[in-house]
Amino acid sequence: MTTPPTLAMYSALQRAFDHFNERLFGNELPACLITLRSSRRQRGYHHAERFVSAEGTVIHELGLHPGHFTLQPLEVSLSTLVHEMVHHWQECFGKPSRSNHHNREWVAKMEAIGLVPSDTGLPEGKQTGRRVSHYIEPEGAYAKACTDLLAEGFTLPWFDRHAPVEPESVKRVREELAEQGLDIATSEAPVETIQLPEEAGNDTPTVFSPPEPRRDPKVRLVCPQCEARAWAKPETPLMCGSCYEEMLDPSTPAEA
């Protein structure tokens, strides 16, 4: 009997979570609810106390953008899962900063398990702040744990055809990491390998659609100190004129 697609996809993600929980966190992370949500701004995020059961049990959400699974080798895609697991660890056992989701405690834990924080995804990038990505330390604990998981035959069964960014922009980062000896990926990105049946009148099958052009909406930003408000584009760095604090979007959870 064929496994239903929903069960196959989420079972794979739970298997990966359990593997990295054991190898990198000493099996101390409590259960959370893993979700797949598309967003142009995030590869993943952690949202504290997002879900509640009928019995009143409250758990955290760990969200992942499936479009990036399509663009990245599996080793890189799974590192996003672990990035969010570090947020999960900090929420449960550390001291998360509400005005700065990527603080020094989070940076130290990331580096301890072999993921190096960087807002550019490359060496020498900014390590703390609202939006921070990472790159993989080739000899780190994550790289070794991921190699072992893939050696067991682990794979993801489904891939999103709606790419959140142009594949070439993702490929350029990998090329820069490779030039510095920091690209550990041994598998190819699904966008480069998956083939679909040829479409009528087109000799080259359309595998993944590029991002659709859109108007950049404005978001409400709030000062974490005096709660002054302003509206601006999502990527606009805005400082409060009274408190000299970075104004933040209060609806945005911790993101990768």
C-alpha positions as CSV (number, residue, x, y, z in Angstrom):
1,M,0.0,0.0,0.0
2,T,1.4,3.4,-1.0
3,T,2.0,5.8,1.9
4,P,-0.3,8.9,1.6
5,P,1.8,12.0,0.6
6,T,1.0,14.0,3.7
7,L,2.0,11.1,6.0
8,A,5.2,10.4,4.0
9,M,6.4,14.1,4.0
10,Y,5.7,14.7,7.7
11,S,7.0,11.3,8.8
12,A,10.3,12.2,7.0
13,L,10.6,15.5,8.8
14,Q,9.8,13.9,12.2
15,R,12.4,11.3,11.5
16,A,15.0,14.0,10.8
17,F,14.0,15.9,13.9
18,D,14.3,12.8,16.1
19,H,17.7,12.0,14.6
20,F,19.2,15.4,15.2
21,N,17.6,15.7,18.6
22,E,19.5,12.6,19.6
23,R,22.8,13.4,18.0
24,L,23.0,17.2,18.6
25,F,20.8,17.9,21.6
26,G,21.2,14.8,23.8
27,N,17.5,14.0,23.1
28,E,16.4,16.8,25.4
29,L,14.2,18.8,23.1
30,P,10.5,18.3,23.8
31,A,8.0,17.6,21.1
32,C,6.9,20.4,18.8
33,L,4.6,20.7,15.8
34,I,6.4,20.8,12.5
35,T,4.6,22.7,9.8
36,L,5.2,23.5,6.1
37,R,4.4,27.1,5.2
38,S,5.4,29.1,2.2
39,S,6.9,32.6,2.7
40,R,9.1,34.8,0.5
41,R,11.0,36.1,3.5
42,Q,11.8,32.9,5.5
43,R,13.4,29.5,5.1
44,G,12.1,28.6,8.5
45,Y,10.9,30.0,11.8
46,H,10.1,29.0,15.4
47,H,6.9,30.3,17.0
48,A,6.7,29.8,20.7
49,E,3.4,28.4,22.2
50,R,1.7,28.4,18.8
51,F,-0.6,25.4,19.2
52,V,-2.8,24.0,22.0
53,S,-4.5,20.6,22.3
54,A,-8.1,20.0,23.3
55,E,-6.7,19.0,26.7
56,G,-4.9,22.3,27.1
57,T,-1.4,21.2,26.3
58,V,0.6,24.1,24.7
59,I,3.5,23.4,22.3
60,H,5.8,25.3,20.0
61,E,5.7,25.4,16.2
62,L,8.7,24.8,14.0
63,G,7.9,26.0,10.5
64,L,9.8,25.3,7.3
65,H,9.4,26.7,3.8
66,P,9.1,23.7,1.4
67,G,10.2,25.8,-1.6
68,H,13.8,25.9,-0.3
69,F,13.9,22.0,-0.2
70,T,13.6,22.2,-3.9
71,L,16.5,24.6,-4.4
72,Q,19.0,23.2,-1.9
73,P,20.9,19.9,-1.6
74,L,19.4,17.8,1.2
75,E,22.3,18.5,3.5
76,V,21.5,22.3,3.3
77,S,17.8,21.8,3.6
78,L,18.1,19.8,6.8
79,S,20.4,22.4,8.3
80,T,17.5,24.8,8.2
81,L,15.5,22.3,10.3
82,V,18.4,22.2,12.8
83,H,18.7,26.0,12.8
84,E,15.1,26.2,14.0
85,M,15.7,23.4,16.5
86,V,18.3,25.7,18.1
87,H,15.6,28.3,18.5
88,H,13.4,25.5,20.0
89,W,16.2,24.6,22.4
90,Q,16.7,28.3,23.5
91,E,13.0,28.8,24.0
92,C,12.9,25.7,26.3
93,F,16.2,25.9,28.1
94,G,17.8,29.3,27.4
95,K,17.1,33.0,27.4
96,P,15.6,34.1,24.1
97,S,15.6,37.9,23.4
98,R,12.2,39.1,22.2
99,S,13.8,42.1,20.4
100,N,16.6,40.0,18.8
101,H,15.8,36.4,17.8
102,H,19.4,35.6,17.1
103,N,21.3,36.7,20.2
104,R,24.8,35.6,21.5
105,E,23.4,32.6,23.4
106,W,21.8,31.3,20.2
107,V,25.1,32.0,18.2
108,A,27.1,29.9,20.8
109,K,24.7,27.0,20.5
110,M,24.7,27.1,16.7
111,E,28.5,27.1,16.6
112,A,28.6,24.3,19.2
113,I,26.7,21.9,16.9
114,G,28.5,23.0,13.7
115,L,26.4,25.7,12.1
116,V,28.0,29.1,11.7
117,P,25.5,32.0,11.9
118,S,25.8,34.6,9.1
119,D,23.2,37.0,7.7
120,T,24.7,36.5,4.2
121,G,25.1,32.7,4.5
122,L,28.8,33.2,3.9
123,P,31.9,33.7,6.2
124,E,32.3,37.1,8.0
125,G,28.5,37.8,7.8
126,K,26.7,39.4,10.8
127,Q,25.9,36.7,13.4
128,T,23.2,38.4,15.4
129,G,20.0,40.3,14.5
130,R,16.5,39.8,13.3
131,R,17.3,37.9,10.1
132,V,20.3,35.6,10.2
133,S,21.0,32.5,8.1
134,H,24.1,30.2,8.5
135,Y,26.5,28.0,6.7
136,I,27.7,24.5,7.6
137,E,31.0,23.8,9.3
138,P,32.5,20.9,7.3
139,E,34.0,19.1,10.3
140,G,31.3,20.0,12.7
141,A,28.8,17.8,14.6
142,Y,25.9,18.7,12.3
143,A,27.8,17.6,9.1
144,K,28.7,14.3,10.7
145,A,25.2,13.7,12.0
146,C,23.7,14.6,8.6
147,T,26.1,12.3,6.8
148,D,25.0,9.4,9.0
149,L,21.3,10.1,8.4
150,L,21.7,10.2,4.7
151,A,23.7,7.0,4.8
152,E,20.6,5.3,6.2
153,G,18.8,6.2,3.0
154,F,16.9,9.3,4.3
155,T,15.3,11.4,1.7
156,L,12.4,13.9,1.3
157,P,9.6,12.5,-0.9
158,W,8.0,15.7,-2.2
159,F,9.2,19.1,-3.5
160,D,7.5,22.4,-4.0
161,R,7.4,23.5,-7.7
162,H,6.9,27.2,-6.8
163,A,10.4,28.4,-6.1
164,P,10.6,31.3,-3.5
165,V,13.7,32.8,-5.2
166,E,15.6,32.4,-8.4
167,P,17.6,29.1,-8.3
168,E,20.7,31.0,-9.6
169,S,20.8,33.2,-6.5
170,V,21.0,30.1,-4.3
171,K,23.5,28.4,-6.5
172,R,25.8,31.5,-6.3
173,V,26.0,31.2,-2.5
174,R,27.0,27.5,-2.8
175,E,29.7,28.4,-5.4
176,E,31.2,31.0,-3.1
177,L,31.2,28.5,-0.2
178,A,32.9,25.9,-2.4
179,E,35.6,28.4,-3.4
180,Q,36.4,28.7,0.3
181,G,36.3,25.0,1.0
182,L,33.0,25.2,2.9
183,D,30.5,23.4,0.8
184,I,29.8,20.0,2.3
185,A,26.9,19.1,0.1
186,T,27.3,15.7,-1.7
187,S,23.8,15.5,-3.2
188,E,22.4,17.6,-6.0
189,A,19.6,20.2,-5.6
190,P,16.3,18.7,-6.7
191,V,15.7,21.6,-9.0
192,E,18.6,20.3,-11.0
193,T,17.6,16.7,-11.1
194,I,13.8,16.2,-11.1
195,Q,12.3,15.8,-14.5
196,L,8.6,16.1,-15.5
197,P,6.9,14.9,-18.7
198,E,7.3,17.2,-21.6
199,E,4.5,19.8,-21.8
200,A,2.5,20.1,-25.1
201,G,4.4,22.2,-27.6
202,N,7.5,22.5,-25.4
203,D,10.5,20.3,-25.8
204,T,11.9,21.4,-22.4
205,P,9.7,20.5,-19.4
206,T,8.8,23.2,-17.0
207,V,10.0,21.8,-13.7
208,F,9.8,24.8,-11.3
209,S,8.2,28.2,-11.7
210,P,10.2,31.3,-10.9
211,P,8.9,33.8,-8.3
212,E,6.0,35.9,-9.5
213,P,6.5,39.7,-9.6
214,R,4.7,41.4,-6.8
215,R,4.3,44.8,-5.1
216,D,6.4,45.0,-2.0
217,P,3.9,45.5,0.8
218,K,4.5,47.7,3.9
219,V,4.5,46.2,7.4
220,R,3.8,47.8,10.8
221,L,7.0,48.2,12.8
222,V,7.1,48.8,16.6
223,C,9.8,50.0,19.0
224,P,10.4,47.3,21.6
225,Q,10.9,50.0,24.3
226,C,8.4,52.8,23.9
227,E,6.0,50.9,21.4
228,A,6.1,53.8,18.9
229,R,4.7,52.6,15.5
230,A,5.7,53.2,11.9
231,W,4.9,51.6,8.5
232,A,7.7,50.6,6.1
233,K,8.8,48.0,3.6
234,P,9.8,44.7,5.3
235,E,13.5,45.0,4.7
236,T,13.8,48.7,5.8
237,P,16.1,49.1,8.8
238,L,14.2,51.6,10.9
239,M,15.4,53.1,14.3
240,C,13.2,54.7,16.9
241,G,14.1,58.4,17.2
242,S,13.4,58.4,20.9
243,C,14.9,55.2,22.2
244,Y,17.4,54.5,19.4
245,E,16.2,50.9,19.2
246,E,15.6,48.9,16.0
247,M,11.8,48.9,15.2
248,L,10.5,45.4,14.6
249,D,7.6,43.6,13.1
250,P,5.8,42.1,16.1
251,S,4.0,39.6,14.0
252,T,7.1,38.0,12.7
253,P,8.5,35.0,14.7
254,A,12.1,33.9,14.9
255,E,13.3,33.2,11.4
256,A,16.2,31.7,9.5
